[in-house]
Amino acid sequence: MKSSTYLRKLGIKRRDHDSAWDEINKLGNAKKVEELVERKIRNQWYTRIGKATLDYYDGIGGKVYEILQSGEYDSLARELDDIAGRFKSSKRILDAGCGTGIFSCWLASKYKNAVVDGIDFSDKMIERAEEHKKSLGLANVKFRKGDITKMPFRKGLFDAALCLYALFETEPDSALNEISNALANGGKIYANMYWCGYAAVKKDNIKELTQLFKDAGFDVSVSYANVSEEDDEMSCTAIWKGKKTGKPKPIDMPYSAAVSLRSQF
């Protein structure tokens, strides 16, 4: 199945910004969504799951979330194709921060002999993921609500893991250590994060995040997609790919605390 066919089956189509908001207006909750988006933007990234973040995902619901993401349709289709090629031989796959299950269900539909486990902290995201699972008739994907910094899986259960657009919603070092613990040695990791803001600051942040992967026991390379840089502003998607080669190191100071401490000077 092509990624475009898959997205169409899920009811996800290409929209520009204006048509996405027109669609949300038709659902009658545009004002509420705007308020939740603004509140989430004001919320500090790199904190443990805050009420504003959880309210955002539970408040807008899975369908509206996917409409908001539809402006990135082409990027989403490319990402689906990319991860499909990287998990061909995997038998047990973890999707940490699975959202509405788009990537989990994609891998489960592509590889019937694999089992995919998706975990997310939002009830509404999990509800939407279950809807996708049912509509596609998938028996080899499971979803559960949970915190990716405290996952219930036994050590070494998985031979592959992905974590897409989720690290900035929680403590990234704790999440990476948990993912590492859940992976068998040699297990694959594919993760990404969207960045926008001052270019110099973001480039330093990406270097720091790459070090967190290494501290969690991963040997990774980092690449960039959707790069836009103008004057001092930069936006891009940073992508980390690699495998687990060692054990995670103990965390002396959470990344959020280190970022907060630096901001005071």
Order of alpha helices (4+ residues) and beta strands (2+ residues): alpha-alpha-alpha-alpha-alpha-beta-alpha-beta-alpha-beta-beta-alpha-beta-alpha-beta-beta-alpha
